Amino acid sequence: MRSERFQRIREVLGRRQPDLTVLMDRVNKSHNFSAILRNCDAVGVLEAHVVLPEKGLPLHHGTSAGTKKWVCVRTHQTLPDAFSDLRTLGFRVFAAHPSDDAIDYRELDYTQPTAILVGAELDGVSAEGLELADVHVSVPMQGMVRSLNVSVATSILLFEAMRQREAAGMYAASRLSPDDFERHLFEWTWPSIASKRRREGRPYPKLTEDGDLVRD
């Protein structure tokens, strides 16, 4: 581990937002899944949530350009399960959907714990997701097409969230607990060893200031 890369990892982790996330409602195309994860990484999302389509989501090597290493993906069996977990953590859920009562995405407050709910390319957010969401949000459009590609719409909402959070100083210092920061830091720096230690039920080794292992 080069010291420069370790410091870069620390800096990026220090800007992660544990209370900003995306919930993918049966997104069924691997390139959209990949693009959404890249958007999440770009704005500092720590963890994304996914309800997989019935036939699963085939992912190929390199689908996310390594992004899954930096954005944890939590899978849920059903949308109610996902909503229950998010509600327990204090999230409000904004469904990206151009319904008649949808609110302009720029008028919402993303500095609160926020989950952005997005759906599959053709069908959008499911009726169940729309019913469960706290609010529907839309991106105003001037053309004939009523909606954007799901990954593009997600990026617009996420970058608005980042703009608001930057203005509020929410990227200025780590928002993770010290224990969570150290755990993620080890997992990002030494993923293979972290995986082996978890399987064995053993704690992670300590790290030096340059990211090297302190041997047991």
TORVOLUM-849925 format. One line per field, with one value per residue (C-alpha): residue in three letters; y, x, z. Coordinates in Angstrom, 1 decimal, decimal comma. Layout:
N
resn: ALA/... .
yy: Y/... .
xx: X/... .
zz: Z/... .
This chain:
216
resn: MET/ARG/SER/GLU/ARG/PHE/GLN/ARG/ILE/ARG/GLU/VAL/LEU/GLY/ARG/ARG/GLN/PRO/ASP/LEU/THR/VAL/LEU/MET/ASP/ARG/VAL/ASN/LYS/SER/HIS/ASN/PHE/SER/ALA/ILE/LEU/ARG/ASN/CYS/ASP/ALA/VAL/GLY/VAL/LEU/GLU/ALA/HIS/VAL/VAL/LEU/PRO/GLU/LYS/GLY/LEU/PRO/LEU/HIS/HIS/GLY/THR/SER/ALA/GLY/THR/LYS/LYS/TRP/VAL/CYS/VAL/ARG/THR/HIS/GLN/THR/LEU/PRO/ASP/ALA/PHE/SER/ASP/LEU/ARG/THR/LEU/GLY/PHE/ARG/VAL/PHE/ALA/ALA/HIS/PRO/SER/ASP/ASP/ALA/ILE/ASP/TYR/ARG/GLU/LEU/ASP/TYR/THR/GLN/PRO/THR/ALA/ILE/LEU/VAL/GLY/ALA/GLU/LEU/ASP/GLY/VAL/SER/ALA/GLU/GLY/LEU/GLU/LEU/ALA/ASP/VAL/HIS/VAL/SER/VAL/PRO/MET/GLN/GLY/MET/VAL/ARG/SER/LEU/ASN/VAL/SER/VAL/ALA/THR/SER/ILE/LEU/LEU/PHE/GLU/ALA/MET/ARG/GLN/ARG/GLU/ALA/ALA/GLY/MET/TYR/ALA/ALA/SER/ARG/LEU/SER/PRO/ASP/ASP/PHE/GLU/ARG/HIS/LEU/PHE/GLU/TRP/THR/TRP/PRO/SER/ILE/ALA/SER/LYS/ARG/ARG/ARG/GLU/GLY/ARG/PRO/TYR/PRO/LYS/LEU/THR/GLU/ASP/GLY/ASP/LEU/VAL/ARG/ASP .
yy: 0,0/3,3/6,1/8,5/6,1/5,4/9,1/9,4/6,6/8,3/11,7/10,1/8,1/11,2/12,8/9,9/10,6/7,9/9,5/9,9/6,8/5,4/2,6/0,8/-0,7/-3,7/-1,9/-4,6/-3,5/-3,9/-0,8/1,3/-0,4/0,4/4,0/4,6/3,2/5,5/8,4/7,3/7,2/10,6/12,4/10,4/7,9/5,3/2,6/1,9/-0,3/-2,7/-4,7/-7,1/-8,0/-11,4/-12,8/-11,3/-8,8/-10,4/-8,5/-9,0/-8,5/-4,9/-3,9/-1,2/-0,3/-1,3/1,0/-1,8/-1,7/1,9/1,8/-1,0/-2,5/-3,8/-6,1/-6,5/-9,2/-6,8/-3,1/-3,1/-4,7/-1,9/0,8/-0,7/-0,6/2,9/4,2/2,7/4,7/7,9/8,2/10,0/8,5/10,6/8,6/9,9/9,9/12,6/12,2/15,0/16,0/15,5/18,3/20,0/18,3/21,6/22,5/19,6/19,5/16,9/17,7/15,5/11,7/11,1/8,0/8,5/5,8/4,9/2,2/0,2/1,9/1,2/0,8/3,3/3,1/0,4/1,3/-0,2/2,1/5,1/4,3/3,8/6,9/10,1/12,4/12,1/14,3/15,2/16,9/19,6/19,0/21,1/18,5/15,7/13,0/12,9/11,2/10,7/7,6/6,3/6,8/10,3/11,2/9,7/11,8/15,0/14,4/13,2/16,2/18,5/16,7/17,2/20,9/21,4/19,4/21,2/24,5/23,2/22,1/18,4/17,3/19,3/16,6/12,9/12,0/8,4/7,3/6,6/2,8/2,8/5,0/2,6/-0,4/1,0/2,2/-1,3/-2,8/-0,3/-0,7/-4,4/-6,0/-9,5/-9,6/-8,0/-10,7/-13,5/-12,1/-11,8/-15,4/-16,4/-14,2/-12,4/-8,7/-6,6/-5,8/-2,2/0,0/2,3/5,9/4,9/2,1/-0,9/-3,7/-3,9/-7,7/-9,5 .
xx: 0,0/1,5/1,2/-0,3/-3,1/-3,8/-4,1/-6,4/-8,6/-8,8/-9,7/-12,5/-13,9/-13,9/-16,4/-18,8/-22,4/-24,0/-27,4/-27,6/-28,5/-30,2/-32,8/-33,0/-36,5/-35,8/-33,4/-32,9/-30,0/-26,4/-25,2/-27,8/-26,9/-23,2/-23,9/-26,0/-23,2/-20,7/-23,0/-23,2/-19,5/-19,1/-21,2/-20,0/-22,8/-21,6/-24,1/-26,7/-29,8/-31,2/-34,4/-33,4/-35,8/-37,4/-35,0/-32,0/-29,5/-26,7/-23,5/-20,4/-16,8/-16,0/-19,7/-19,3/-15,7/-14,7/-17,3/-18,8/-15,5/-16,2/-20,0/-21,5/-24,6/-27,2/-29,8/-33,4/-35,9/-38,8/-39,5/-41,3/-38,2/-36,1/-38,4/-38,6/-34,8/-34,5/-37,3/-35,6/-32,5/-34,5/-34,6/-37,2/-37,7/-38,0/-39,4/-38,1/-41,4/-43,1/-46,6/-49,1/-48,2/-44,4/-42,3/-39,5/-36,3/-34,7/-37,3/-36,6/-34,2/-31,5/-29,6/-31,9/-31,4/-32,5/-33,0/-33,7/-36,0/-35,5/-37,0/-36,3/-35,7/-39,1/-41,5/-40,0/-40,7/-43,3/-46,8/-45,8/-42,8/-44,8/-47,3/-44,6/-42,5/-42,8/-42,9/-42,6/-39,9/-39,4/-36,9/-38,7/-38,3/-39,1/-39,3/-41,6/-40,0/-41,4/-38,6/-34,8/-32,7/-32,8/-29,0/-29,2/-32,1/-30,4/-27,2/-29,2/-30,9/-27,7/-25,7/-28,4/-28,1/-24,3/-24,7/-26,9/-24,8/-21,6/-23,3/-24,2/-20,6/-21,5/-18,4/-16,0/-15,4/-16,1/-19,7/-18,9/-18,3/-14,6/-15,3/-17,2/-14,5/-11,7/-13,7/-14,4/-10,9/-9,5/-12,1/-11,3/-7,5/-7,2/-10,4/-9,1/-7,8/-11,0/-13,1/-10,9/-11,0/-14,8/-15,1/-12,9/-14,7/-11,5/-11,0/-9,1/-5,4/-4,5/-3,0/0,0/-0,3/0,8/-1,8/0,5/-0,6/0,4/1,0/-0,8 .
zz: 0,0/-1,1/1,5/-1,1/-2,0/1,7/2,4/-0,6/0,7/4,1/2,5/0,4/3,4/5,5/3,1/3,0/3,8/5,9/5,7/1,9/-0,2/-3,2/-3,2/-6,5/-7,1/-9,3/-11,7/-14,3/-16,5/-15,4/-17,1/-15,2/-12,0/-12,7/-13,6/-10,4/-8,2/-9,9/-9,2/-5,6/-5,3/-6,9/-4,3/-1,3/-0,7/1,7/1,1/-1,6/-1,2/-3,8/-4,3/-7,1/-10,0/-9,9/-12,5/-10,8/-12,1/-14,2/-13,5/-15,5/-14,4/-14,3/-14,5/-11,9/-12,8/-9,2/-7,7/-5,5/-3,6/-2,5/-2,2/-0,1/-1,7/0,7/-0,9/0,4/-0,5/-0,8/-0,9/2,4/4,0/2,5/3,6/7,1/7,4/6,1/8,3/11,3/10,4/10,1/6,3/4,3/0,8/-2,3/-5,3/-8,6/-10,6/-12,7/-11,1/-11,1/-7,5/-7,8/-6,4/-8,3/-7,2/-6,4/-3,8/-1,4/1,5/1,0/4,2/6,2/6,0/2,4/0,3/-3,4/-4,8/-8,5/-10,7/-13,8/-17,1/-18,7/-15,8/-13,4/-9,6/-8,9/-7,6/-4,3/-4,1/-5,0/-2,3/0,3/-0,5/1,5/-1,6/-5,4/-7,0/-10,7/-12,9/-15,0/-18,7/-21,8/-24,5/-25,7/-23,5/-20,0/-18,2/-18,3/-18,2/-14,7/-14,1/-15,4/-13,2/-10,2/-10,9/-11,1/-7,8/-6,1/-7,3/-6,0/-2,7/-2,8/-3,6/-0,6/1,7/0,6/1,4/4,8/5,6/5,7/3,8/5,9/8,5/8,8/9,7/10,6/14,1/14,9/15,0/11,7/10,1/11,1/10,0/6,6/6,3/6,8/4,4/1,7/2,2/2,7/1,3/0,9/4,5/5,8/4,0/5,4/9,0/8,8/7,7/10,6/13,1/13,9/14,5/11,9/12,5/13,3/10,6/10,7/9,6/6,1/5,9/6,5/8,7/12,3/12,7/15,5 .
